[in-house]
Amino acid sequence: MAKDSRKLTWIVGEGGLLGSALRSQIGNHSESYCHWHPTIPLSWNESQKIQIQFKRIILDFKSQISTFPEWTILWAAGAGVIGSSPDALKKETETFSIFLTELENILGQDLAQGHFFLGSSAGGIWGGSEELPITEGLPPCPISEYGKQKLNQEKLLIELATSYPKFKTMIGRISNLYGTSQNLDKPQGLLSQICRSTLFRVPLTVFVPLETVRDYIFNEDCAQLIYRALKQQSSTENQSMITTKIFASEEPTSIRIILKHLYRLTKREPMIICPNQAMTHQQPAELSYISKTLVDSYRCKPLIEGLKLILEFQESLLQRGELPYPEVNLNR
């Protein structure tokens, strides 16, 4: 049987904000990637059960490898945010460690034909950086448990990759991701939450100053950049097996500017409550980035266009009675 020339590709966590974008955008790279997904759901909150599931799924994945020259795994799983409990964040790192252990045990030398992408957090890793804009060359300086655990996950992957010199790995440190598929039940996603509160005309409490500056990247733009970067890393011109890259729009914006964009789009004044004592110990005043690794000429969607898409999507949900009423406060 002739081998498929593409890479067998598994997106772990394809139901999330990043994973769903990687899934939807893989069709634009169908000449390079063949989408594969497991037939059983994962029990993320049950450590013993998920280990058995990982073993079974990786065995299924391995059974397909022989018909492809290479394979790719994109890790986009994880529900943690800066406000998550330390125990919950440590559990995510433990789950990732279990996955890597099973991957090594089952694939072994087949890792040599593999490519692994880990979605990490630029803001978490460099939360304490005093140098701006942040580039890949700056040392990590996490100031939250969230950032520390993201760094621990990166170290686990690097340790595995170091043992298998031909195993390509990419750590993607992503800025503030946003998109229409944001989970509104989680206490994150400032843009989606402000859009929703504006549509419902209810106030939203934001526990950082309105001058707080972040880099927001639309999830589908981020997915496109990830696929393009993976291709660059795989090219014969690029021999680096372990790569760390920033994925950001490189257009930092303050919350105050976001509110102005929303007023321009809706002609409604967003209702924001900003307490006098803002929670800033885990939230630096500004985070901005410029990637110096695998530089791409791709132009990300302007923020006002992304906000327009979110508003249109949420308005359609509202008309159908499917937009959940706001019940969370935001701190970033």
RODO-2510 file (C-alpha; in nm, 4 decimals, decimal comma):
residues 332
     n   res          X          Y          Z
     1     m     0,0000     0,0000     0,0000
     2     a     0,1351     0,3408    -0,0984
     3     k     0,1986     0,5830     0,1835
     4     d    -0,0066     0,8998     0,2195
     5     s     0,2307     1,1929     0,1645
     6     r     0,0711     1,4037     0,4377
     7     k     0,1309     1,4100     0,8129
     8     l    -0,1129     1,2183     1,0306
     9     t    -0,2370     1,4935     1,2639
    10     w    -0,4052     1,4666     1,6033
    11     i    -0,5360     1,7771     1,7821
    12     v    -0,5657     1,7110     2,1549
    13     g    -0,8286     1,9434     2,3018
    14     e    -1,0016     2,0299     1,9758
    15     g    -1,3143     2,1434     2,1579
    16     g    -1,1443     2,4483     2,3112
    17     l    -1,0775     2,7966     2,1781
    18     l    -0,7407     2,7084     2,0240
    19     g    -0,8228     2,3470     1,9394
    20     s    -1,1425     2,4338     1,7544
    21     a    -0,9520     2,6849     1,5413
    22     l    -0,6785     2,4311     1,4660
    23     r    -0,9504     2,1868     1,3622
    24     s    -1,1341     2,4359     1,1391
    25     q    -0,8173     2,5700     0,9773
    26     i    -0,6567     2,2340     0,9028
    27     g    -0,8611     2,2213     0,5823
    28     n    -0,6562     2,5129     0,4488
    29     h    -0,3490     2,2912     0,4839
    30     s    -0,5006     1,9639     0,3631
    31     e    -0,2072     1,9094     0,1296
    32     s     0,0180     1,8711     0,4347
    33     y    -0,1991     1,7392     0,7192
    34     c    -0,4463     1,4513     0,7488
    35     h    -0,6789     1,5115     1,0435
    36     w    -0,7162     1,2181     1,2817
    37     h    -0,9218     1,2123     1,5999
    38     p    -0,9903     0,9426     1,8610
    39     t    -1,3202     0,7594     1,8775
    40     i    -1,3571     0,7881     2,2563
    41     p    -1,3970     1,1047     2,4694
    42     l    -1,1390     1,1824     2,7357
    43     s    -1,2203     1,1959     3,1080
    44     w    -1,0032     1,4965     3,1910
    45     n    -1,0991     1,5085     3,5592
    46     e    -1,0199     1,1431     3,6359
    47     s    -0,6436     1,0811     3,6440
    48     q    -0,6513     0,7008     3,6585
    49     k    -0,9189     0,6723     3,3917
    50     i    -0,7529     0,9163     3,1548
    51     q    -0,4240     0,7266     3,1712
    52     i    -0,6012     0,4150     3,0437
    53     q    -0,7732     0,6235     2,7764
    54     f    -0,4448     0,7845     2,6689
    55     k    -0,2884     0,4392     2,6329
    56     r    -0,5745     0,3108     2,4207
    57     i    -0,5893     0,6198     2,1996
    58     i    -0,2134     0,6373     2,1447
    59     l    -0,2171     0,2694     2,0452
    60     d    -0,4902     0,3516     1,7919
    61     f    -0,2837     0,6444     1,6682
    62     k     0,0241     0,4266     1,6348
    63     s    -0,1691     0,1736     1,4256
    64     q    -0,2207     0,4447     1,1631
    65     i     0,1369     0,5763     1,1568
    66     s     0,2714     0,3143     0,9151
    67     t     0,0698     0,4574     0,6252
    68     f     0,2126     0,8084     0,6726
    69     p     0,5709     0,9359     0,6436
    70     e     0,5347     1,1594     0,9498
    71     w     0,2870     1,2516     1,2213
    72     t     0,1973     1,5612     1,4212
    73     i     0,0318     1,6064     1,7602
    74     l    -0,0963     1,9502     1,8565
    75     w    -0,1636     1,9856     2,2295
    76     a    -0,4340     2,2503     2,2790
    77     a    -0,5869     2,1033     2,5955
    78     g    -0,6232     2,2741     2,9313
    79     a    -0,8967     2,4661     3,1096
    80     g    -0,6776     2,6535     3,3576
    81     v    -0,6676     3,0322     3,3867
    82     i    -0,4746     3,2699     3,6122
    83     g    -0,7554     3,2571     3,8676
    84     s    -0,7633     2,8754     3,8813
    85     s    -0,6646     2,7020     4,2051
    86     p    -0,3042     2,5776     4,2369
    87     d    -0,4325     2,2204     4,2726
    88     a    -0,6296     2,2409     3,9472
    89     l    -0,3293     2,3856     3,7621
    90     k    -0,0927     2,1219     3,8998
    91     k    -0,3389     1,8528     3,7953
    92     e    -0,3247     1,9782     3,4357
    93     t     0,0545     1,9464     3,4428
    94     e     0,0238     1,5950     3,5852
    95     t    -0,2187     1,5018     3,3066
    96     f     0,0235     1,6326     3,0452
    97     s     0,3045     1,4346     3,2088
    98     i     0,0935     1,1178     3,1947
    99     f     0,0284     1,1778     2,8257
   100     l     0,3977     1,2234     2,7441
   101     t     0,4898     0,9126     2,9432
   102     e     0,2383     0,7002     2,7540
   103     l     0,3465     0,8573     2,4256
   104     e     0,7086     0,7584     2,4871
   105     n     0,6192     0,4111     2,6159
   106     i     0,4034     0,3284     2,3149
   107     l     0,5717     0,5110     2,0266
   108     g     0,9337     0,4769     2,1365
   109     q     1,1569     0,5165     1,8334
   110     d     0,8564     0,6242     1,6258
   111     l     0,9026     0,9611     1,7964
   112     a     1,1768     1,0212     1,5421
   113     q     0,9159     1,0751     1,2714
   114     g     0,6999     1,2947     1,4907
   115     h     0,6313     1,6639     1,5393
   116     f     0,4760     1,7898     1,8641
   117     f     0,3226     2,1327     1,9240
   118     l     0,2485     2,2521     2,2778
   119     g     0,0195     2,5500     2,3243
   120     s     0,1587     2,7564     2,6118
   121     s     0,0980     3,1067     2,7499
   122     a     0,3137     3,4087     2,6695
   123     g     0,1492     3,6147     2,9435
   124     g     0,1880     3,3377     3,1977
   125     i     0,5527     3,2685     3,1145
   126     w     0,6640     3,6331     3,0966
   127     g     0,4190     3,7864     3,3455
   128     g     0,7000     3,9484     3,5458
   129     s     0,9058     4,0750     3,2528
   130     e     1,0228     4,4352     3,2800
   131     e     1,1519     4,4426     2,9237
   132     l     0,9074     4,5302     2,6448
   133     p     0,8337     4,4237     2,3838
   134     i     0,8926     4,0638     2,4854
   135     t     1,0799     3,8380     2,2410
   136     e     1,1669     3,4680     2,2520
   137     g     1,5164     3,5444     2,3829
   138     l     1,3985     3,6785     2,7180
   139     p     1,4191     3,4413     3,0175
   140     p     1,0904     3,3179     3,1674
   141     c     0,9633     3,5084     3,4713
   142     p     0,6198     3,3769     3,5742
   143     i     0,4475     3,5552     3,8632
   144     s     0,1434     3,3297     3,8920
   145     e     0,0920     2,9606     3,9573
   146     y    -0,0677     2,9456     3,6128
   147     g     0,2544     3,0669     3,4508
   148     k     0,4702     2,8367     3,6651
   149     q     0,2694     2,5327     3,5612
   150     k     0,2834     2,6309     3,1932
   151     l     0,6615     2,6512     3,2291
   152     n     0,6658     2,3092     3,3969
   153     q     0,4718     2,1646     3,1032
   154     e     0,7230     2,3127     2,8605
   155     k     1,0095     2,1569     3,0576
   156     l     0,8442     1,8140     3,0451
   157     l     0,8232     1,8311     2,6665
   158     i     1,1822     1,9551     2,6323
   159     e     1,3057     1,6685     2,8512
   160     l     1,1346     1,4171     2,6230
   161     a     1,2578     1,5864     2,3061
   162     t     1,6146     1,5932     2,4347
   163     s     1,6080     1,2128     2,4655
   164     y     1,5017     1,1749     2,1011
   165     p     1,7158     1,4114     1,8904
   166     k     1,5045     1,3692     1,5734
   167     f     1,1759     1,4385     1,7532
   168     k     1,0669     1,7872     1,6424
   169     t     0,8924     1,9970     1,9058
   170     m     0,7502     2,3478     1,9075
   171     i     0,6431     2,5405     2,2147
   172     g     0,3930     2,8072     2,1139
   173     r     0,3721     3,0883     2,3670
   174     i     0,0433     3,2522     2,2764
   175     s    -0,0764     3,6000     2,3722
   176     n    -0,4396     3,6668     2,4729
   177     l    -0,6461     3,4406     2,2497
   178     y    -1,0004     3,5390     2,1557
   179     g    -1,2699     3,4262     1,9139
   180     t    -1,6348     3,3435     1,8652
   181     s    -1,5935     3,0005     2,0271
   182     q    -1,4827     3,1408     2,3645
   183     n    -1,6271     2,9481     2,6597
   184     l    -1,8367     3,2128     2,8342
   185     d    -1,8700     3,0018     3,1485
   186     k    -1,5007     3,0495     3,2305
   187     p    -1,3786     3,3652     3,4110
   188     q    -1,1640     3,4744     3,1184
   189     g    -1,2010     3,6047     2,7654
   190     l    -1,2304     3,9770     2,8244
   191     l    -1,3402     4,0591     2,4711
   192     s    -1,6208     3,8033     2,4582
   193     q    -1,7377     3,8928     2,8069
   194     i    -1,7498     4,2672     2,7360
   195     c    -1,9351     4,2060     2,4095
   196     r    -2,1932     3,9949     2,5899
   197     s    -2,2419     4,2415     2,8744
   198     t    -2,2875     4,5201     2,6169
   199     l    -2,5533     4,3232     2,4313
   200     f    -2,7377     4,2447     2,7547
   201     r    -2,6777     4,5990     2,8826
   202     v    -2,5535     4,4776     3,2181
   203     p    -2,2336     4,5869     3,3975
   204     l    -1,9176     4,3781     3,3986
   205     t    -1,6640     4,4030     3,6804
   206     v    -1,3035     4,4126     3,5597
   207     f    -1,0400     4,3866     3,8316
   208     v    -0,7572     4,5579     3,6430
   209     p    -0,7185     4,9236     3,5398
   210     l    -0,8614     5,0266     3,2030
   211     e    -0,5091     5,1296     3,0975
   212     t    -0,3987     4,7642     3,1161
   213     v    -0,2408     4,6714     2,7824
   214     r    -0,2507     4,3264     2,6235
   215     d    -0,1961     4,1671     2,2840
   216     y    -0,5117     4,0007     2,1490
   217     i    -0,4915     3,7458     1,8677
   218     f    -0,7959     3,5967     1,6926
   219     n    -0,7985     3,2183     1,7398
   220     e    -0,8220     3,1367     1,3685
   221     d    -0,5305     3,3687     1,2908
   222     c    -0,3311     3,1963     1,5625
   223     a    -0,4132     2,8551     1,4156
   224     q    -0,2994     2,9661     1,0708
   225     l     0,0277     3,0961     1,2139
   226     i     0,0839     2,7703     1,4011
   227     y     0,0461     2,5574     1,0871
   228     r     0,2734     2,7911     0,8917
   229     a     0,5358     2,7848     1,1667
   230     l     0,5270     2,4047     1,1858
   231     k     0,5882     2,3888     0,8118
   232     q     0,8822     2,6263     0,8473
   233     q     1,0298     2,4186     1,1263
   234     s     0,9950     2,1048     0,9137
   235     s     1,1644     2,2583     0,6117
   236     t     1,5141     2,1490     0,5158
   237     e     1,6354     2,5055     0,5688
   238     n     1,5406     2,4938     0,9358
   239     q     1,7241     2,2271     1,1338
   240     s     1,6177     2,3236     1,4868
   241     m     1,4428     2,0300     1,6549
   242     i     1,3270     2,2218     1,9649
   243     t     1,1730     2,5615     1,8941
   244     t     0,9979     2,8202     2,1089
   245     k     0,7877     3,0748     1,9246
   246     i     0,5598     3,3624     2,0234
   247     f     0,2184     3,3773     1,8570
   248     a     0,0751     3,7274     1,8883
   249     s    -0,0876     3,9964     1,6769
   250     e     0,1979     4,2304     1,7787
   251     e    -0,0575     4,5103     1,8156
   252     p    -0,0955     4,5763     2,1914
   253     t    -0,4209     4,7442     2,2966
   254     s    -0,5553     4,8872     2,6227
   255     i    -0,8934     4,7976     2,7682
   256     r    -0,9939     5,1613     2,7251
   257     i    -0,9347     5,1359     2,3487
   258     i    -1,1388     4,8146     2,3376
   259     l    -1,4300     4,9989     2,4979
   260     k    -1,4016     5,2723     2,2341
   261     h    -1,4105     5,0088     1,9569
   262     l    -1,7229     4,8563     2,1085
   263     y    -1,8970     5,1917     2,1306
   264     r    -1,8111     5,2556     1,7661
   265     l    -1,9591     4,9178     1,6673
   266     t    -2,2705     4,9189     1,8853
   267     k    -2,3334     5,2866     1,9643
   268     r    -2,3749     5,1669     2,3233
   269     e    -2,1519     5,2670     2,6115
   270     p    -2,0079     4,9447     2,7627
   271     m    -2,0959     4,9205     3,1313
   272     i    -1,7734     4,8513     3,3204
   273     i    -1,7181     4,8495     3,6959
   274     c    -1,3528     4,8901     3,7897
   275     p    -1,2987     4,8619     4,1692
   276     n    -1,0627     5,1069     4,3381
   277     q    -0,8379     4,8265     4,4587
   278     a    -0,7571     4,6472     4,1348
   279     m    -0,6043     4,2988     4,1595
   280     t    -0,2732     4,3645     3,9843
   281     h    -0,0296     4,1362     4,1701
   282     q    -0,0677     3,8689     3,9002
   283     q    -0,1541     4,1120     3,6224
   284     p     0,1222     4,3378     3,4863
   285     a     0,0212     4,6767     3,3473
   286     e     0,1440     4,5932     2,9979
   287     l     0,2418     4,2902     2,7927
   288     s     0,3529     4,3312     2,4324
   289     y     0,5388     4,0945     2,2028
   290     i     0,7456     4,0710     1,8861
   291     s     0,8372     3,7278     1,7521
   292     k     1,1938     3,6868     1,6258
   293     t     1,1572     3,3142     1,5551
   294     l     1,0217     3,1721     1,2265
   295     v     0,9032     3,5204     1,1284
   296     d     0,5977     3,5248     0,9008
   297     s     0,4487     3,8031     0,6904
   298     y     0,0951     3,6933     0,7806
   299     r    -0,1248     3,9850     0,8907
   300     c    -0,3597     3,9167     1,1790
   301     k    -0,7164     4,0401     1,1865
   302     p    -0,7460     4,3967     1,3240
   303     l    -0,9015     4,3952     1,6695
   304     i    -1,2092     4,5917     1,5672
   305     e    -1,2856     4,3315     1,2979
   306     g    -1,2537     4,0500     1,5498
   307     l    -1,4849     4,2322     1,7895
   308     k    -1,7373     4,2749     1,5092
   309     l    -1,7351     3,9004     1,4438
   310     i    -1,7900     3,8238     1,8124
   311     l    -2,0782     4,0708     1,8332
   312     e    -2,2450     3,9268     1,5229
   313     f    -2,2068     3,5723     1,6555
   314     q    -2,3402     3,6611     1,9986
   315     e    -2,6295     3,8592     1,8523
   316     s    -2,7361     3,5502     1,6570
   317     l    -2,7244     3,3454     1,9790
   318     l    -2,9204     3,6136     2,1622
   319     q    -3,1935     3,6133     1,8987
   320     r    -3,2291     3,2367     1,9387
   321     g    -3,2302     3,2641     2,3175
   322     e    -2,9018     3,0707     2,3396
   323     l    -2,6653     3,3385     2,4724
   324     p    -2,6066     3,2663     2,8445
   325     y    -2,6685     3,5555     3,0811
   326     p    -2,3492     3,7112     3,2269
   327     e    -2,2561     3,5797     3,5696
   328     v    -1,8778     3,6173     3,5872
   329     n    -1,6264     3,8875     3,6695
   330     l    -1,3094     3,9406     3,4703
   331     n    -0,9602     4,0104     3,5927
   332     r    -0,7765     4,0356     3,2676
***
